Amino acid sequence: MSKTILRAGTLAFAAIAVLALSASAFEWPVDAGKIRYGFGSFRSGFLRGTEFGATEGFVRAADDGELTFVATGSSLPGGYPIPGGALMVVSHASDMMTIYEGLQRGSSSSYLKNVRAGDILGRTITATNGRGVSFYAFDARKRRFINPLILMPRISDDKPPAIRSAALSLEGQETVLGQTQPVRQGLYYLLLDAFDTSPAGAAGAPFELRVLLDGSERGRVVYDAAWADGGQSLLFGATGLVEDSFQTIDGRMRFGPFNLSSGRVILTVIASDYAGNKREQTYSVSVQ
Amino acid sequence: MHDGKGRRATLAALGVVVAILVYFFVFAEPLSAELSAVPRWRVDLDIGVTGKVAAETGLLAYAAGDRYGYFTPDGEVAFIAEAPVGAPISDSSYVALSAGKTEAVLLNSRSETITSFRASAPFYASGRLFSAEGDGTAVTSYDEQGDKVWSYSFPCQLGAFSAGDRLVVGGTVDGWLEGVDAEGRRVFSFAPSGSRLPVVLGVGVSRSGDWVAAVTGIDKQRLVVLGRGGSDYRVASHTYLESDFREPVRVLVMDDDHHVLYRRSDGIGVWAVDGSIDTVLPVKADTFDVALDDSKGIAYIVARRGRKSEIVAFRLPATLLGRIPLPDSSEFVRFSGSSAYIGGRTWLARFDFVED
């Protein structure tokens, strides 16, 4: 079973690596220094792209391609609201699509058909409250959103992610880790509040989270891809976790369940960002 | 020589006369009664509650820009309110939104609170309450009490959306159609393909949920109609189009479960679900709505193009009966039978279509 998961994970990574190579010409559509929330950040749900903060300027095509869809206004003809009031879609070679949301109304270059990398698609909006421009990279062949960090030019980052809190949850009762309080035996979920500070200074998602119990890896997620099947939102190429089972309503990450039997358990959480910076936190839990 | 020429001219003239007589007597069609629009009332709208409307009166929803409220078919205004982003509204309820918050309040048409609920971007479609979620990739359905019934995530952003009484269809910008039933289960997933670039630009679902029509693809664009066959949906008809739209395209399946209207470059296309009708109404519109008056067999289109809008009356499939240009300030138009309610931010009026 674990071999199968490992193979699936390796294949998923290989596929995304190939995609990253083929899409290596991609450029950030807005100044990368203005990234406010990255892939996987909690924005009333799992963010499938990158959200930029307030900035004056232009939104540019990430690569050569063809503009296939432009919608502006409050809603689509059937009433469905247009996210951010503007939606633009560019189809690229190698089955990639880039999707741009929240451009300034009336600024969309809807007259364009073929676009070159760097062509202006529209103007940014100033994110006074709510959202700024959002950008998505979509693998149209596999029908998956890819973490733009994998496809785009690297962003320098020397700050490791932070682990704000960790708690064990049993039947709705939470025990915050790091306190001396013992817990009784049982099947626990680990609820993590971990974040990586974005270039614009907001608390976004890390790139990788690992959970070890007594030195043995018991949970690992890589924020590489998100997709949907049968109406369910699924996360992480190697694992395919259901979004609602991973992300809590307040945006924490759920791991487990883990069976904790009596004795002392060493629980380690490792959070990494895409640049490779790591934060490791160890908790000693007394189980009675 | 002269006699021969004269005889030919006489024969030709006779031929023309005979042809005209044959046309009038053999191919005669009764003239349709003349359709005229009779004004019934006009009211100015002020913000506030009038208190004039009896509790049991059936109310109609009104929305124009940042204003919303309810009125009766007789022109009594129940209340008019204003909010920076307006309010999603139906005949039975409306949603009060707070800027930047995901908590919304559902109220009935008497402004009594039904419940508070979490919703990113609530909206009504076919009288049903939904909310757009997940960056434009998901939809949540609520019941009349504001309780969540189901949530459904689509694989990609929606470029088209339509709801019937029991079926919701989302068309994604990567070219797939997915149908969701009243319990939130996927009932079909279909990629029309057949074009160089896949995209769904417009979709319409019949109120019955038996028919789904969509305009899809780029180079070439297609109109595809799916029909329910048992538990599945299959292609019932399709045609390639001359258009090259790269923006939302209005597509409607009329309540007669037979006619499909869709935006074309040269007007509004009229298509039958089985492909037996393929014609065009010479009405250029960026977007439009349609209402069918079964009692008269007449359909009314509200066609909008830029800031201009007009009402077009026609007999199916495509016999134009008349058109009425509307004032530029007409942001609100709805039909009930042969009555049209038209309004702007500060006014509301009714007129009835009658056949003389």
Chai-1 contact restraints between the chains, C-beta under 6 A:
chainA,res_idxA,chainB,res_idxB,connection_type,confidence,min_distance_angstrom,max_distance_angstrom,comment,restraint_id
A,S44,B,T102,contact,1.0,0.0,6.0,A-B,restraint_1
A,S44,B,S120,contact,1.0,0.0,6.0,A-B,restraint_2
A,G45,B,G134,contact,1.0,0.0,6.0,A-B,restraint_3
A,R48,B,D135,contact,1.0,0.0,6.0,A-B,restraint_4
A,T68,B,L197,contact,1.0,0.0,6.0,A-B,restraint_5
A,T68,B,V199,contact,1.0,0.0,6.0,A-B,restraint_6
A,T68,B,I218,contact,1.0,0.0,6.0,A-B,restraint_7
A,T68,B,R246,contact,1.0,0.0,6.0,A-B,restraint_8
A,F69,B,G159,contact,1.0,0.0,6.0,A-B,restraint_9
A,F69,B,V173,contact,1.0,0.0,6.0,A-B,restraint_10
A,F69,B,V199,contact,1.0,0.0,6.0,A-B,restraint_11
A,F69,B,R246,contact,1.0,0.0,6.0,A-B,restraint_12
A,V70,B,R246,contact,1.0,0.0,6.0,A-B,restraint_13
A,V70,B,E247,contact,1.0,0.0,6.0,A-B,restraint_14
A,A71,B,P248,contact,1.0,0.0,6.0,A-B,restraint_15
A,L76,B,F161,contact,1.0,0.0,6.0,A-B,restraint_16
A,L76,B,P248,contact,1.0,0.0,6.0,A-B,restraint_17
A,P77,B,P248,contact,1.0,0.0,6.0,A-B,restraint_18
A,P77,B,R250,contact,1.0,0.0,6.0,A-B,restraint_19
A,P77,B,T287,contact,1.0,0.0,6.0,A-B,restraint_20
A,G78,B,A125,contact,1.0,0.0,6.0,A-B,restraint_21
A,G78,B,F161,contact,1.0,0.0,6.0,A-B,restraint_22
A,G78,B,S162,contact,1.0,0.0,6.0,A-B,restraint_23
A,G79,B,F123,contact,1.0,0.0,6.0,A-B,restraint_24
A,G79,B,A125,contact,1.0,0.0,6.0,A-B,restraint_25
A,Y80,B,A132,contact,1.0,0.0,6.0,A-B,restraint_26
A,Y80,B,L158,contact,1.0,0.0,6.0,A-B,restraint_27
A,Y80,B,F161,contact,1.0,0.0,6.0,A-B,restraint_28
A,P81,B,A121,contact,1.0,0.0,6.0,A-B,restraint_29
A,P81,B,F123,contact,1.0,0.0,6.0,A-B,restraint_30
A,P81,B,A132,contact,1.0,0.0,6.0,A-B,restraint_31
A,P83,B,D135,contact,1.0,0.0,6.0,A-B,restraint_32
A,P83,B,G136,contact,1.0,0.0,6.0,A-B,restraint_33
A,V89,B,V173,contact,1.0,0.0,6.0,A-B,restraint_34
A,S91,B,L197,contact,1.0,0.0,6.0,A-B,restraint_35
A,I99,B,Q157,contact,1.0,0.0,6.0,A-B,restraint_36
A,N129,B,G100,contact,1.0,0.0,6.0,A-B,restraint_37
A,G130,B,G100,contact,1.0,0.0,6.0,A-B,restraint_38
A,F138,B,C156,contact,1.0,0.0,6.0,A-B,restraint_39
A,A140,B,D174,contact,1.0,0.0,6.0,A-B,restraint_40
A,R143,B,P155,contact,1.0,0.0,6.0,A-B,restraint_41
A,W227,B,P155,contact,1.0,0.0,6.0,A-B,restraint_42
A,A228,B,S153,contact,1.0,0.0,6.0,A-B,restraint_43
A,A228,B,F154,contact,1.0,0.0,6.0,A-B,restraint_44
A,A228,B,P155,contact,1.0,0.0,6.0,A-B,restraint_45
A,G230,B,R186,contact,1.0,0.0,6.0,A-B,restraint_46
A,G231,B,Y152,contact,1.0,0.0,6.0,A-B,restraint_47
A,G231,B,S153,contact,1.0,0.0,6.0,A-B,restraint_48
A,G231,B,R186,contact,1.0,0.0,6.0,A-B,restraint_49
A,S233,B,S153,contact,1.0,0.0,6.0,A-B,restraint_50
